[in-house]
Amino acid sequence: MGHEAVMADAEARRQLEKELARFNCRVHQPDDPPLFTREPRSPARSLLWRWSDLKPLLDRIGEMIAIGSGGMRRTLRLADPGLPYGTTPTFWGSIQVILPGEVAQAHRHMANALRFVMQGHGCSTTVDGECYEMNEGDLVLTPSGTWHDHVHRGSAPMIWLDVLDISLVRSLHATFFDPYTQAEQPVAGIRDESFRQYGSGLMSPPGLPRPARNPLLAYPRAMSMAALEQAAGLEPDPFDDVILEYRNPADGGSTMPTLGQQLQMLRPGFRGRARRHTGSKLYYVVRGEGASVVEGVRHDWSAGDFLTIAPWAWHEHLNRSAERDAILFQVNDLPALRALGYYREEALSAGGGFQMIEHPQGRAAPGGPALS
């Protein structure tokens, strides 16, 4: 094609684009990014936050930032620089600090939320009139659209992990938020009714109608740890050793339609095989020490640290100790992926199921269960 013909063709395309724009239409251009890729390509990154770095920051925001009014919270967000906002593509993870005598004012929002208590006691949360104490290791839920506030009557600061599916709600353009008319909502006559009805996880009063959402709002540490210890008598999971999912007692499904939570024990010397899947994860190290190999990079972690796994990233876990268990609390978006039919998982078959490990000096070493 001659130069004049090329120029004419380019001019014709420009005119076509203008005409399409008049009617709010467009066609895929050669320099546009591909609509479909053979595998997921996410800008999200797998990141490690160390407690030794976070704790001084939490102390500073506790001293310098007031809870304020209008439902404001004092939080330190775990931000992924590869994303416009949030910790993973679908949810935000933040560390909330509340001081003795403070009230985190009542409000409600479309996003589902959960709290996993990292440190402290003496705080309570009220969700749609039901009031529960928050103690270290407890999981407390705030389902979508429920009024909730937190009141700290203890003597020392409390710290917990907040996770909300804000990123998912924002991407769907379904954000709602309402402040309550007072700082605290009234507490119901039976302040823990749903726990009395469903808290055993095995039995409930006959004749109860099937609830539209998970009726259980609190999962105490004693209950979850006892279940984990009992599960240690089973055959180990090849990827996660001993792992249990927090469940909706009414239907056996995940606690929330968009967010799943799991508690995991890695026993001394365990090394899990590698896998990858759609969806993302956030881990909080409850106790112990170990490492996770993500896309060939080894991340050593210990109690208090946080780790994210980006979508479709190879990952495996190991316990570095020869004597002590490691306990991990996990939040993921797998219920949403499964509900939409978008969940896919793949186990690594090469190298015996273990990744090549990138050492700090840049050399690669074959993976294997002897790594410590």
N, C-alpha and C positions, 0 to 999 in steps of 0.2 A: 504494500500500500504506500503510495507516495505521500510526501509531506503535506500537501494540500488536503489530501483525503483524510489523513490523520487529524489535522486541525479541524476539518469539518465534522469528523466523528466526535471529537472532544467537545466542540461547540454544541452539537446535537445532544450530547449527554448532559451538558450544563442546562440546556433548555428543558430537557426532560425532568431534571431534578427540580428546577424552579416550578414546573407545572405540577409535579407530585407534591411539592411543599404547599402549594395553594390549597390542596385538598387534604393536608395533613397525612401524606403518605410518603414512603421512601422505599428504595430497593437496596439490597445488600451491595455494598461497594467492595471493590477488590482489596482496599486497605483496611476494611473493617475487621475486627477480631472475629474468629470463627464462632458461629453459633453453637456448634457441637464439637467436642473433642473426644478422642478415643477414651480418655480417662479424666476424672475430675482435675481441674486446675484451680486451686484456691490461692488467693493472696494471703490467707491466714498462715501464721507461723506457729510452730511448736516451741513454746517458751518455758523457761524455768525462772521462778521468782524465789529467792532465798529468804528465809525468815530473818537471818542476820541482817539483811538489807531492809526488810520491811518493818521490823520492830521499831527502829529509831524514827522512821517516817510516821508510824502510827502514834508514837509518843508526841511528835511535833504537832500533828494535826489535832490530837486531843487537847493540846495546850493552846493552839492558835485559832482553831475553827469551832465556832459555836454551832449547836444543832439548829438554832434559829426557829423560824415559824413556818406555817403553811405546809407542814408535812415534810420538811427538809430533814435529811439524814446526814450524819458525818461518816463518810466512807472514803476509802482508798481504792480506786478502781484498778483492776488488773487489765491494762490496755494492750492490745495487739497493734503494733505500729503498721502492720500490713493491712489493717481494716480501717474504714472510716470511723467506726466506733465499736466498742464491745471487746470482749475477751475471746470469743469465737464468732463465727458467722451468724449464730442464732441466739447467743445469750451473753449477758454481762456477769462477771464475777467481781465482787467488791468485798473489802474487809471493813466491817462496820465497828465503830468504837462508840460506846455509850458510857457516860460517867455516872457515878453515884448521884441520885437525886434527879437525874434528867428524865424527860419524857420525849420520846420520838412520836410526834403527834399523829393522830389517826387520819388515815386517808384510804383510798382504794384506787385501783388501776386495772386496766385490761390485762397487763402482764402477769403471768404466774410467777410466784416467788417462793424461795425457800431459805431457811437459815440453818446453818450447821455451826453449833457453838464450839469455838476454839478454846476459849479461856474464860473462867469466871463463873459466878453464880449470883443469885439475888435479883435477877431481872425476870420479868414476866411479859408475855405477849398476849394480847387479846385479839381474837379473830372472829368477827361476827358474833360477839358476845361471849364466846368461850375463852377462858383464860388459862394459860399454861405457864408453868415455870420453865425457865431456860437454863440448863446446866451443861457443863462441859460434855461434849459428845452427843448431845441431843440433836435431833433433826425436827424442825418445826416448819410446817407448810403454810403458805398464804395463797390459796387458790385465786384464780382470776376473779376480779370483781368483789372480793371480800374486804370489809372494813378491817383495818389492823393498826394497832399502836403498840409501843414497847415502853415499859416503865421500869426504871432501875432503882430498887430500894436497897441494894447491897452497899458494901463499904469500899469496893475497889472497882476499877474499870472492867467492863466486859467487852470481849472481842468475839465476833462471829463472822462467818462467811455468808454473804448475801449472793444469791444467784437469781436473776430474773431473765425471762425470755424476751427482753426488750428488743433486741435486734430483729428477732422474728416478727414481733408485733409491728415494729416500724416498717419492715420491708413489705408487710401486708397492708400498710396504711390503716391500721385498726387501733391506733392509740387513743385511750381515754384515761382521764385522771380526775378525781374528785376529792377535795379536802372535806374532812368531817367538820361539823359545826362546833365541836369542842376538841380540846387537846386529847381527851380520853373518852372512849365510848363506854357505856354502862356494861357491867358484867352480868350475865344471865344467872338465874337462881341456881341452876346446876351448871357450874362453871366449866366442867370437863365432860359434858354429856356424851359427845361422840366417842371419847376415849372409853367411857364406861360401857358404851354399846358395842364398840368394835375393837377395843384395844388389845384383846387377847390374841387377835389374828386368827383364832380357831373357831370361836363361838360368838353368837350375837342373839339378842332377843328375837323370838319368833314373831312373824307378822310385820317386821319392819319393811317399808317399801324400799325398792332398790333406789339408792340415791343417784342423782344425775352426775355427781362428781364424787371423788374420794371423800368419804365422811371423816376420815382420820386426819387430825391436824398435828399430832405430836407422836414422835417415835423416840422414846427414851433410850439413852445409852445402854442401860442395864439390859434392856430387851434385845437390842441389836447385837451387843457383844455376846450375850448368852447364845443367841442363834448362830453367830459366827463360830464360836467355840464348838457347838454341836456339829456344825457342818464340817469341822476339821476331821471328823471321823469318816468322811466320804473319800472317794478317790479324788486325787487332785485334778483340777482343771489344767490342761496342758499350757494354757496361756496365762492364767491368773491364779493358780493354786487354789486357795479357798476364797470363794466369792459368792455373795448373796445380794439380791436386789430388794430394795424396799418396795413393798407391794400395797396396792389398794385392797383392803380386806373384803370389800363388797364384791369385787369381780376378779380378783387375782391379777389384774393388770398393773401397769406402772402407776406410781403415785399421782402423776400429772400427765395430761395428754401430750405435752411437749418436752418435758424434762424427766429423765430417769436418774435415780440415785442408787449407788451400789457401795457396799462395804467389803473390803478385800483384805485377806491376810496372806502375806508372803512368808513362808516359814524359812528358817535358816538354811542357806545354801540353795534355795530354789532359784531356777532360771526358767522363765516362761518362753515359749516359742513366739515367733513374730507373726503378726497379722496386720492387715489394714482394712478399713471399712469407710463407707460414706458416713457423714456425721462427725461430730467433734466431741472432745472430752476435756474435763478439768479435774485434776487430781489434787487432793490435799493430803499431806503426809501427817497422819494422826500420831504415829510413833514409829521408832525404828529408823533404819537407814538402808538405802539400797541405790539402785540405778535403773534408769530407763534408757534403752537404745532407740532413738527415733531417727529414721532415715540415715542410719549409720553413725549418728552422733550420740555419744554416751553422755547422759545427764545424771550426775551423782546428786542424790537428794537425802535429806534427813528431816526430822520432825519439824513441822511448821512450814515447810516449803510447799510451793504450788507448781504444777506442771500442766501445760495444755498439749493436747494432741490434735494437730490440724487434720482436716478431712483427707482421707485416702493416704495417710502417712504410715509407713511401716513402723511398728513399735513393739517392744518386748520389755519385760520387767525382770529384775533380779534382786535378791536380798543379799547384801554384802556381808551380813553378820553370820557367824558360825554358831551363835547362841540365842539370839533374840528374834522374835517375830517382828515383821514390819506390817503396819496397818495403814491402809489407804482408803480415804473416802472419795468417791467419784461422782461427778455430775455429768450427764451427757444429754444429747438431743436425739438419741436413737428412737424414742417413742414417736416423735414427729416424723422421722424418716420412714419408719415402718408403717405408720398410718397412711402415708402418702404413696407407699409402694416404691420408695426411692432407696431403701436400704440394700446395700450389697457388701459382702465380706469376702476376704480372700486370705488364706493362710500361706505363709512362705514355704515353698517346697525345697528350694535350693539350700545348700549349706546345712543340711540337717534341720532346717526350720529356724536357723539363727542368722542374724545379719552379720555382715562384715563391720567391724568396729573401727571407726576413725580415731586414732590416738592423737593427742595434742601436737606431736611432732609431724603429723600429716601422714604417717604410715598406716596402712590398713592391715588388720589382723583378722584371721578367720574367727567367726563366732563359735561358741561352744559352751556347754554347761559348766566348764571349769573356771569361767571368768569370775574374778572377785575383786 
